[in-house]
């Protein structure tokens, strides 16, 4: 019963959001798309801009419009919008806020003798959505242009079934003159739509699993998003009920935040022991306790050192956010840099800067949590886990940046400037991670206390320089 209630409310929310984002009723009678001010804003799901009732724009369509534009190269708003929803919700957007996701859910409910979750070759086919994003959304749109020099939105024009269903078919039905212009392209897209419709009756959400580029992007954020699934390992009996209930065929008890998970919460409803739950990963004791279920709450003997650590983490995160969003992000997205860097280098610089900003945001949250729970020794362990994760993400992004720099040596100077403007990600994060590790050892090791203060002094120097640069930026901005 609980499972059916959960699904019922999910479908109601999907239907409500579908109606809200396509609420321009006059469009369905006049055959004209809405052109009001809200059309400049994106909606989270794959909702076509050209749908007669759409009151917002599709993120993928907007991204292609910018990539193919003569005047612009990268839109901070579009990339920031996708990143924001990715960081906050991950693929919860796919499960609750995507119109075409609702269409596939309803199609799969149609009785059919052959019902399967996955297509043959699912293990490899699930990666095709990343290929489609890279090729049809980014590369072809950027590199292949029409006679006017404008990039062609290849995914929208040749693949997107949501656009065909929600925009193409209604507009052709409502506008007789459009029917006269029907050609190969429309029949091709209609064929793609019909193929996905029939596949959705037999297989669960094939478009989401194998094709959708927006889901591919949101999926990357699943492991680090604020909203996430959590597993109580003590309660889990590995019965497989979560995987059986999951339409995406995920072993949720093993990988609760898999990039394939659309967070429909069927697994949570199906779990017989209550081991699965969802949570907002922002200083919630219930969630944090599940990260270390075997730890008992115990008093922290090093409250002063914990407060100092939290303070340095807080100051470092604030400096990272200030410097990142003033110099790294805004300058990286400035059009005049097109004269300095080719597009691929500019994308690498921008993504690298966004990763730094995201790390600063999460470090800010973790530092506040550490201060609030300064009397709990387990808070130190939780903070260590968070900084370790951030450090790994930072190293991976730095490695990617270095690889791109091999092809674009001009990025070397940009990297040096970033390190000078804010050395905290380069030096502060590893020092902070080492400091927290030493703090855990201070209880049994006197030598660790001495080393802790040495690391603390070094971290104060790095953080102080980063904060000084951030303060200069704020003063210059106010002037």
Residue pairs with C-beta under 8 A, 6 or more apart in sequence:
2 269
3 245
3 266
3 269
3 270
5 269
6 265
6 266
6 268
6 269
7 264
7 266
7 269
10 95
10 96
10 264
10 265
11 102
11 105
13 96
13 97
14 96
14 97
14 98
14 99
14 101
14 102
14 105
15 102
17 45
17 96
17 97
17 99
18 99
18 102
20 55
21 43
21 45
21 47
21 54
21 55
21 56
21 99
22 47
22 51
22 53
22 54
22 55
22 99
22 166
23 53
23 55
24 34
24 52
24 53
24 54
24 55
25 53
26 32
27 33
27 34
27 51
27 52
27 53
27 54
28 52
28 53
28 170
28 174
29 174
30 52
30 174
31 52
31 170
31 171
31 174
31 175
32 52
33 49
33 50
33 51
33 52
33 54
33 167
33 171
34 52
34 53
34 54
34 55
36 55
38 55
38 56
39 49
39 54
39 55
39 56
39 57
40 57
41 56
41 57
42 56
42 57
42 58
42 59
42 62
42 77
42 78
42 81
42 82
43 54
43 56
43 57
43 58
43 59
43 97
44 59
44 85
44 89
44 93
44 97
44 98
45 93
45 94
45 97
45 98
45 99
45 100
45 101
45 214
46 58
46 59
46 60
46 98
46 99
46 100
46 160
46 162
46 212
46 214
47 54
47 56
47 58
47 98
47 99
47 100
47 162
47 166
48 54
48 58
48 61
48 156
48 160
48 162
48 163
48 166
48 167
49 56
49 57
49 58
49 61
49 62
49 167
50 163
50 167
50 168
50 171
51 163
51 166
51 167
51 170
52 167
52 170
52 171
52 174
54 166
54 167
58 156
58 162
58 163
59 78
59 81
59 82
59 214
60 137
60 155
60 156
60 160
60 213
60 214
61 153
61 156
61 163
62 75
62 78
63 75
63 78
63 79
63 82
63 137
64 137
64 141
64 151
64 153
64 154
64 155
64 156
65 153
66 72
66 73
66 74
66 75
66 78
67 73
67 74
67 137
67 138
67 141
67 142
67 151
68 141
68 142
68 145
68 150
68 151
68 152
68 153
69 150
69 151
70 148
70 149
70 150
71 335
72 335
73 335
73 338
73 343
73 346
74 333
74 346
74 347
74 350
75 333
76 329
76 330
76 333
79 350
79 354
80 354
82 214
82 217
82 218
83 221
83 354
83 358
85 93
85 218
86 217
86 218
86 220
86 221
86 225
87 221
87 224
87 225
87 226
87 358
87 361
88 225
88 226
88 227
89 218
89 225
89 226
89 227
89 263
90 218
90 219
90 221
90 222
90 225
90 227
90 228
90 257
90 261
90 263
91 215
91 218
91 219
91 221
91 222
91 259
91 261
91 262
91 263
92 225
92 227
92 262
92 263
93 214
93 218
94 101
94 208
94 212
94 214
94 215
94 218
94 262
94 263
95 101
95 262
95 263
95 264
95 265
96 263
96 264
98 208
98 214
98 215
99 162
99 166
100 161
100 162
100 165
100 166
100 207
100 212
101 205
101 208
101 262
103 162
103 165
103 200
104 196
104 200
104 204
104 205
104 206
104 207
104 208
105 205
107 197
107 200
107 201
108 115
108 200
108 201
108 203
108 204
108 205
108 247
110 201
112 201
112 202
114 202
115 202
116 202
116 203
116 204
117 203
117 204
117 247
117 248
117 249
118 203
118 204
118 209
118 249
119 125
119 199
119 203
119 206
119 209
119 210
122 209
122 249
125 209
125 210
126 209
126 210
126 260
128 210
128 211
129 209
129 210
129 211
129 212
129 213
129 215
129 216
130 216
132 155
132 159
132 211
132 213
132 216
133 213
133 216
133 217
136 154
136 155
136 158
136 159
136 213
137 154
137 155
137 213
140 152
140 154
141 151
141 152
141 153
141 154
141 155
142 151
142 343
143 151
144 151
144 152
144 154
145 151
145 152
146 152
155 213
156 163
157 185
157 189
158 185
158 188
158 189
158 192
159 189
159 192
159 211
160 189
161 189
161 192
161 193
161 196
161 197
161 207
163 189
164 189
164 190
164 192
164 193
165 193
168 186
168 189
168 190
171 178
172 178
172 179
172 182
172 186
196 206
196 207
196 211
199 206
200 206
200 207
204 247
204 248
205 247
205 248
205 262
208 215
208 248
208 262
209 248
209 260
215 262
219 259
219 260
219 261
220 259
222 228
222 257
222 258
222 259
222 261
223 257
223 259
224 358
224 362
224 389
224 393
225 257
225 281
226 280
226 281
226 282
227 263
227 278
227 279
227 280
227 281
228 256
228 257
228 278
228 279
228 281
229 252
229 256
229 257
229 261
229 263
229 267
229 268
229 276
229 277
229 278
229 279
230 256
230 276
230 277
230 278
230 279
230 287
230 290
230 291
231 252
231 253
231 256
231 275
231 276
231 290
232 274
232 275
232 276
232 277
232 290
232 293
233 275
233 290
233 293
234 275
234 293
235 273
235 274
235 275
236 253
236 273
236 275
236 276
237 272
237 273
237 275
238 253
239 272
239 273
240 251
241 267
241 270
241 271
241 272
242 250
242 251
242 252
242 253
242 267
242 270
242 271
242 276
243 249
243 250
243 251
243 252
243 253
243 267
244 270
245 266
245 267
245 269
245 270
246 252
246 261
246 266
246 267
247 262
247 264
247 266
248 258
248 260
248 261
248 262
250 258
250 260
250 261
250 267
252 258
252 261
252 267
252 276
253 275
253 276
255 261
256 276
263 278
265 278
267 276
268 276
268 277
268 278
277 290
279 286
279 287
280 287
281 287
282 365
282 369
283 365
283 368
283 369
283 372
283 373
285 373
288 369
288 378
288 382
289 295
291 382
291 385
292 378
292 381
292 382
295 378
295 381
297 376
297 378
298 376
298 377
298 378
299 375
299 376
299 377
300 306
300 374
300 375
300 376
300 377
300 379
300 380
301 377
301 443
302 380
302 439
302 442
302 443
303 374
303 375
305 439
305 442
305 452
305 456
306 370
306 371
306 374
306 379
306 380
306 439
307 371
307 374
308 456
309 370
309 383
309 432
309 435
309 436
309 439
310 367
310 368
310 370
310 371
310 374
310 383
311 367
311 371
312 428
312 432
312 435
312 456
312 459
312 460
312 463
313 363
313 366
313 367
313 370
313 383
313 387
313 432
314 364
314 367
314 368
314 371
315 463
315 466
315 467
316 360
316 363
316 424
316 428
316 429
316 432
316 462
316 463
316 466
316 467
317 360
317 361
317 363
317 364
317 367
318 360
318 364
318 467
318 470
319 422
319 424
319 463
319 466
319 467
319 469
319 470
320 356
320 357
320 359
320 360
320 363
320 422
320 424
320 425
320 466
321 357
321 360
321 361
321 364
322 470
322 473
322 474
323 421
323 422
323 466
323 469
323 470
323 473
324 353
324 356
324 357
324 360
324 422
325 357
326 473
326 477
327 417
327 418
327 421
327 473
328 352
328 353
328 356
328 357
328 418
328 421
328 422
329 350
329 353
329 354
329 357
331 337
332 346
332 349
332 350
332 353
333 350
337 346
338 346
340 410
341 349
341 408
341 410
341 411
341 414
342 408
344 404
344 407
344 408
345 404
345 407
345 408
345 410
345 411
348 400
348 401
348 404
348 405
348 408
348 411
349 401
349 411
349 414
351 397
351 400
352 397
352 398
352 400
352 401
352 418
353 418
355 393
355 394
355 397
356 394
356 397
356 418
356 422
356 425
359 390
359 393
359 394
359 425
359 429
360 425
362 386
362 390
363 386
363 387
363 390
363 429
366 382
366 383
366 386
366 387
367 383
369 379
369 382
369 383
370 379
370 380
370 382
370 383
373 379
380 436
380 439
380 440
381 440
383 436
384 433
384 436
384 437
384 440
387 429
387 432
387 433
387 436
388 433
390 429
391 429
391 430
391 433
394 425
394 429
401 411
401 415
404 411
405 411
405 412
405 415
419 426
421 469
422 466
422 469
422 470
423 462
423 465
423 466
424 462
424 463
424 466
427 462
428 459
428 462
428 463
428 466
431 455
431 458
431 459
431 462
432 459
434 455
435 452
435 455
435 456
435 459
438 448
438 449
438 451
438 452
438 455
439 452
441 448
442 448
442 449
442 452
